[in-house]
Amino acid sequence: MNQINHTPVMLNEVLNFLNPKNKGLYIDCTFGGGGYTKSLLNSYDCKVLAIDRDSFAIQSGLKLRKTYSNRLKLVNDCFGNLEEILDNNKILKVNGIALDLGVSSFQLDSAERGFSFKKNGPLDMRMGSIGKSASDIINTIDQESLYKIIRIFGEEKYANRISKAIILCRDKKPIHTTEELSLIISKVVKGNNSKIHPATRTFQALRIAVNRELEELKKILVAAENKLLPGGVIVIVSFHSLEDRIVKKFFSDRSGKVSNNRHLPIKEKYFPTFELITKVLRPSDKEVRNNPRSRSAKLRAAMRTSAEPWPEGEFV
């Protein structure tokens, strides 16, 4: 098995806000190539529970478990299941949580994973190994549902045109490869004057739909509220506006910066469960030059207060 080569985004900033303590327990919710995990274990006498839904990432990290002995535990699961993972491991509370959202570099670079229109391969896009693939979705759902996925998750203004073209093509022949889908999109989105490839937003939308990424993000935010110790910190690095919007709204609500809606309970009766510890941060120019993947990254961090978690269902 090849070693994963992956540069962690905004590593110094993530560690700075986590402010790790010796003997603390930290959760790396998006293990990937192990960048955050290795830095935590190398710099502090702490423990890390690392999660990744990609079994390849977990297998690649097994030698790290030998290096760090009983200080590292690897879990092959979705980070949205954090509460269940901690309960299964008899862990009540943790000191910090880190997430680097989005698709990993090694997934993008693997043609057989089907994440990138730049590399021809099966139209898969699953971060894990279960569930429907991107090919399953575009070859089975109706045009209206496909339009909504592309428009909402991809924020693609040509979603109607693209979804109709996909339906027409699949009626003649099922669409199974990244190249086939990319060519279909490129033919109907011509001369759009955009600096990005015409297929970029549609591929993003399908990836989000396949992996239920926004649902998983909402689950981990609630899990953090329930499982962080007072003074514990959650640091999230996101890469597109849909993710960042959810994180921003959750942190804003839970830190007390809310406005009342006459159709909802008055939220002021809930004490703030988080304290914002930074405004949104972007990577430095130097990091972007050294690691172009970091270009669109946004970091937000919040510290858990001692207040009781908000009632179930009170989200964003």
C-alpha positions in Angstrom: 0.0 0.0 0.0 1.4 3.4 -1.0 2.0 6.0 1.7 -0.3 9.0 1.7 1.4 12.3 0.9 -0.7 15.0 2.4 0.1 18.5 3.7 -2.2 19.5 6.6 -3.8 22.9 6.0 -3.3 25.7 8.5 -1.5 23.3 10.9 0.1 25.9 13.1 -3.2 27.8 13.5 -5.1 24.6 14.3 -2.5 23.6 17.0 -2.4 27.1 18.4 -6.2 27.3 18.9 -6.4 23.7 20.2 -3.8 24.7 22.8 -3.1 21.0 23.6 -2.4 19.9 27.2 -0.2 17.0 28.3 -2.4 14.0 29.3 -5.3 15.5 27.3 -7.4 13.6 24.8 -7.9 15.1 21.3 -10.0 14.0 18.3 -8.7 14.2 14.8 -12.0 13.8 13.0 -10.5 13.8 9.5 -7.3 11.7 9.9 -6.3 11.6 6.1 -2.6 11.6 6.0 -2.2 12.0 9.7 -0.8 15.5 9.7 -2.7 16.9 12.7 -2.4 13.7 14.6 1.4 13.4 14.2 1.9 17.0 15.2 -0.2 16.5 18.3 1.6 13.3 19.4 5.1 14.6 18.5 4.7 17.9 20.4 2.6 16.9 23.5 2.3 14.0 25.9 -1.4 13.5 24.9 -3.7 10.9 23.4 -5.4 11.2 20.0 -8.4 9.3 18.7 -8.3 9.7 14.9 -11.3 9.1 12.7 -11.6 8.6 8.9 -14.4 7.0 6.9 -11.8 6.1 4.2 -10.4 2.6 5.1 -7.3 3.4 3.0 -6.4 6.3 5.2 -6.8 4.2 8.4 -4.7 1.3 6.9 -2.0 3.8 5.9 -2.0 5.0 9.5 -1.5 1.7 11.2 2.3 2.1 11.5 1.7 5.3 13.4 -0.2 3.3 16.0 2.9 1.2 16.5 5.1 4.3 16.8 2.9 6.0 19.4 1.8 2.8 21.2 -1.3 3.4 23.4 -1.5 7.1 22.7 -3.2 6.7 19.3 -6.4 4.9 18.4 -7.7 4.8 14.8 -11.3 4.4 13.9 -12.8 3.7 10.5 -16.1 5.6 10.6 -17.9 8.8 9.7 -17.0 11.7 12.0 -20.7 12.5 12.4 -20.9 9.4 14.5 -18.5 10.9 17.1 -20.8 10.5 20.0 -21.4 6.8 19.3 -17.6 6.3 18.8 -16.8 7.9 22.1 -19.5 6.0 23.9 -18.3 2.7 22.4 -14.8 3.5 23.7 -16.2 4.5 27.2 -15.0 8.1 26.7 -17.2 10.7 28.4 -15.4 14.0 27.5 -12.6 15.2 25.3 -10.2 18.2 25.4 -10.3 19.2 21.7 -11.6 18.4 18.3 -10.0 19.2 14.9 -11.6 18.9 11.5 -10.2 19.5 8.0 -13.3 19.2 5.8 -13.6 18.4 2.2 -11.9 15.8 0.0 -8.3 14.7 0.8 -5.4 15.2 -1.6 -4.8 11.5 -2.0 -8.5 10.9 -2.9 -8.3 13.6 -5.6 -5.1 12.2 -6.9 -6.4 8.6 -7.2 -8.2 8.2 -10.5 -10.0 5.1 -9.3 -11.8 7.0 -6.6 -13.6 9.2 -9.2 -13.4 12.5 -7.3 -11.6 14.5 -10.0 -12.6 15.4 -13.6 -8.9 15.8 -14.3 -8.3 12.1 -14.1 -10.5 9.6 -15.9 -11.8 6.8 -13.7 -15.0 5.2 -12.4 -17.6 7.8 -11.3 -17.5 6.8 -7.6 -16.8 9.7 -5.2 -17.5 7.7 -2.1 -15.1 8.6 0.8 -16.0 5.3 2.4 -16.9 2.0 0.7 -20.6 1.8 1.3 -23.7 3.6 -0.1 -24.6 4.9 -3.5 -21.8 6.2 -5.9 -22.0 9.3 -8.0 -22.7 7.0 -11.0 -25.7 5.5 -9.1 -27.1 8.9 -8.4 -26.9 10.5 -11.9 -28.1 7.4 -13.6 -31.2 6.8 -11.5 -32.7 10.0 -10.0 -35.1 12.3 -11.8 -34.1 15.6 -13.4 -35.6 17.8 -10.8 -33.8 16.0 -8.0 -30.5 16.2 -10.0 -31.1 19.9 -10.6 -31.5 20.5 -6.9 -28.3 18.7 -6.0 -26.2 20.6 -8.6 -27.9 24.0 -7.8 -27.8 23.8 -4.0 -24.7 21.8 -3.3 -22.7 23.1 -6.2 -24.2 26.6 -6.3 -24.1 26.2 -10.0 -26.1 28.7 -12.0 -26.2 26.4 -15.1 -27.7 23.6 -13.0 -30.9 23.3 -15.1 -28.9 23.1 -18.4 -26.5 20.5 -16.9 -29.1 18.3 -15.3 -31.1 18.2 -18.6 -28.0 17.3 -20.6 -27.1 14.5 -18.1 -30.6 13.0 -18.4 -30.6 13.1 -22.2 -27.2 11.4 -22.3 -28.0 8.7 -19.8 -31.2 7.8 -21.6 -28.9 6.8 -24.5 -26.1 5.2 -22.5 -25.4 5.1 -18.7 -22.7 7.5 -17.5 -20.0 5.6 -15.6 -16.8 7.6 -15.8 -15.5 11.0 -14.7 -14.5 11.8 -18.3 -17.9 11.1 -19.7 -19.6 13.4 -17.2 -17.0 16.1 -17.6 -17.5 16.1 -21.4 -21.2 16.3 -21.1 -20.9 19.4 -18.8 -18.3 21.0 -20.9 -20.5 20.8 -24.0 -23.4 22.6 -22.5 -21.4 25.2 -20.4 -19.4 26.9 -23.1 -17.8 30.3 -23.0 -18.8 30.9 -19.4 -15.8 33.2 -18.8 -15.1 31.5 -15.5 -11.5 30.7 -14.4 -12.6 27.3 -13.1 -13.4 24.2 -15.1 -17.1 24.0 -16.2 -17.4 20.6 -14.3 -16.0 21.9 -11.0 -19.2 22.8 -9.2 -21.1 19.8 -10.5 -18.4 17.4 -9.2 -18.4 19.2 -5.9 -22.2 18.9 -5.6 -22.2 15.2 -6.4 -19.4 14.5 -3.9 -21.4 16.3 -1.2 -24.5 14.4 -2.0 -22.8 11.0 -2.2 -21.1 11.5 1.2 -23.9 13.4 3.0 -21.2 15.9 4.0 -23.4 18.7 5.3 -25.5 16.2 7.4 -22.3 14.8 8.9 -21.0 18.3 9.6 -24.2 19.2 11.5 -23.9 16.0 13.5 -20.3 16.6 14.6 -21.2 20.2 15.7 -23.8 18.8 18.1 -21.5 16.0 19.2 -18.8 18.6 20.0 -21.3 20.5 22.2 -22.1 17.3 24.1 -18.6 15.8 24.4 -16.2 18.7 24.8 -15.0 19.5 28.4 -15.5 23.1 29.6 -12.5 25.0 28.1 -12.2 22.4 25.3 -11.9 23.7 21.8 -13.2 22.7 18.4 -11.3 24.0 15.3 -12.8 23.6 11.9 -11.1 24.2 8.5 -13.6 24.3 5.7 -13.2 24.8 2.0 -16.4 26.1 0.5 -19.2 28.4 1.5 -21.9 25.8 2.3 -19.7 24.3 5.0 -18.5 27.6 6.4 -22.0 28.9 6.5 -23.2 26.0 8.7 -20.2 26.4 11.0 -20.5 30.2 11.3 -24.2 30.0 12.1 -23.8 27.3 14.7 -21.0 29.1 16.5 -23.0 32.3 16.3 -26.1 30.8 17.8 -24.3 28.8 20.5 -22.2 31.8 21.5 -25.4 33.8 22.2 -25.4 35.9 19.0 -29.0 35.0 18.0 -32.1 36.9 16.9 -35.5 35.7 18.0 -38.0 34.1 15.6 -41.6 34.3 16.8 -42.2 30.8 15.5 -39.4 29.3 17.6 -38.8 29.2 21.4 -36.9 32.3 22.7 -33.3 31.2 22.5 -32.1 33.6 25.1 -33.3 31.2 27.8 -30.4 28.9 26.7 -27.0 29.8 28.1 -24.2 30.1 25.5 -22.4 26.8 25.1 -19.5 28.2 23.1 -17.3 31.2 23.2 -15.8 32.4 19.9 -12.0 32.6 20.1 -11.2 33.9 16.7 -12.8 35.6 13.7 -12.6 33.6 10.5 -9.0 33.1 9.4 -7.5 32.5 6.0 -4.1 30.8 5.2 -1.1 33.0 4.8 0.2 33.9 1.3 3.2 31.8 2.0 1.1 28.7 2.8 -1.0 29.2 -0.3 2.2 29.4 -2.4 3.6 26.2 -0.8 0.2 24.3 -0.7 -2.3 25.6 -3.4 -4.9 23.3 -1.9 -5.1 25.7 1.1 -6.2 28.6 -1.1 -9.9 28.5 -0.3 -9.6 27.4 3.4 -11.3 29.2 6.2 -10.7 28.4 9.9 -13.1 29.0 12.7 -12.6 28.0 16.4 -14.7 28.1 19.5 -14.3 27.1 23.1 -16.8 25.1 25.1 -18.3 26.9 28.1 -19.7 25.1 31.2 -23.4 25.6 30.1 -25.6 22.6 29.5 -26.1 21.6 25.8 -29.1 23.0 24.1 -32.1 20.7 23.7 -32.1 18.2 20.9 -33.4 19.7 17.7 -32.3 23.2 18.5 -29.8 23.5 15.6 -29.4 26.1 12.9 
